[in-house]
Amino acid sequence: MEQNEIEQSGNANQQNDANIPVTKEDLWYVDNYLVLRDYYDRTISRIAARCVRMGNIALEEYPFYSYILDVLEEICDTGNYILSRKQLYPYVERKIAGGVAALQKNVNLYQQELQNNSSPEMIKQDPQELNKMKEVLGQIDKSVDPTVGAGMNMDDVVNKLLEEAHQKGDITEEDNDDAQDR
């Protein structure tokens, strides 16, 4: 395709997206995203103050911390809905400072925050996250996994540790023999 044809194809796609009617539900998502963002900021401020009053505990130690993650998840879902509908982009440009680019950046940040703070229990409930974790765990090199010795008796564990230290050069063969004699 020539450059002119590519540009025409891109313009045709934009026109097709522009012809898709914007529903009240679509507009609700844009407004809801803005409300959720503000609510999230206020919630974080309120819980941070509560944590100070509770003995200056970490935010993650707050008993209802998972609620923050629920709000984050709703913000991400709402933002992704908006981003998936190009016919909403003109509204986004008017309602959100920085427009679509800022929306995309913020949704990515919120998603990262959600991933960084999700508990194993939450991941278990989300099949997509569980599959991602299985993929990651499947790529772990088992030869350096410190839990590989689990289930060994104490003598086997000590011998394994001594052998590893000997291979690294941390101890000599004489040190190894002395430790086994004890």
Disulfide bonds with the S-S distance in Angstrom:
none
